[in-house]
């Protein structure tokens, strides 16, 4: 996982080819102007989904992993908590190739707060749980960049 302020995003170039594409896009576009839904950036290699959600309690949300894509997540409006599982995982839903996701439960996790000035990159197979209610925020608009690994 990478968690940092957006102003430091360009420090992470050179790690992965397609991550560089996403970073270049973020730095050269006003993300607040992105339409809802999917926007292609580099075909199936890099795209972004913009959507709105009402954050939930942590217990209501499973951890997810992806096998083909890493996620770069940015809150465009509001803020949310995200957790990363640290301990043993309990499978709740096996991997679905169509959605590139498997769902899990975990006993131990670490939390971070996303917001409009921060980003997180969740690596392939890294169990993460976004969309958790942060105090004072009942609504979030976010961009999730899907980056081929």
Order of alpha helices (4+ residues) and beta strands (2+ residues): beta-alpha-beta-beta-beta-beta-beta-beta-beta-beta-beta-beta-beta
